Amino acid sequence: MLVQAALALWRANGYAETTVADICRAAGVSKGLFYFYFPRKEDLLFEISMQSTDAARDTARELSHGPYEISAVVTATLSSLERSMRRNPPELIMEMVLEGLRYEYRALTSSGEVPSRSTLILGELFERAVAAGELPPHVDAARLARLAQSLISEGARHWAAGAYAGSSFTEVVSADIAVLIAGFRQLPPAKHVAPADHLAQADHLAQAD
């Protein structure tokens, strides 16, 4: 009810111009009920953006069951996200991207821990790909997912601003992520040095001095 009312008003009148009172009036609820669920208007915006994120993640999850190609799953997932974005005006897409970044920043700076709600669309896909051998075992799936998410967020922002001219969001960002994945495939396995080896190396350097 609140989600539908807010989206209708934001699409018609703009995000900045729409107040909590406007949303409550359109939804037929009190401000008290609004604030029971959402401390701020921005929290409602984040919830709506997470619905698109969750839907895109579900697409990746469904397509990665059974035989699959990572690039095909990424492209289909981004296409799903783009269809969702096309229903909203550019200003609203910008606000959603920025609020997602603010959410991660608040979570990390307040607790130093990973946010309770994952904003990573491709995290599960990459984890599954490493486990299944679709990506080399030394690939850090979490780091790859974070970098891919940065490309998705920036891609959404630039697409909303009209920076891609005749190209679609899916075309540009899927190509960027393909390059990122190729780079991770080529990275040599990280060398893990045992603590004793670190001490031996330090002792050797000290003797050399």
C-alpha angles and dihedrals in degrees: 000000000000091000094052093045093048094048092049092051095043092050093047103037106016132258099263093047094052117087131200088251090056091052093048092048092051092046093045095235136118125258087243091062091047093052091045088066102026124030091199140015087248090061090058089049090051091049091053093048090050090056088062090045092050092048092051091047090051089054091053091047094051095046094048094062110102123357114350145151116236093222092052092050092048091050093048091047093051090046089056090050092048092054088055093048093050089065091064134065118252093251091058093049090052091051092049092052093048093047090051090055091047090051092054091045093051092047094049097043096044098048107005088231135112111278113267091235115052116229091187109115097186100036097105092043093056094044090052091045092055092046092049095046094249086121125034114271093242093061113114099227094190093052091045090051092050092051091046089051090054089055090048093050094046090043092054091049094049093043091052089051090054094246096137097064107192096359125093126236089245094052095050100040096041088054091049092050091047089058090047092051091047089054092051090050090057097047112110116241112273114255113233112206117202117235090247089055090052090054092048091050092048091049091049092051091047091052091048090056 
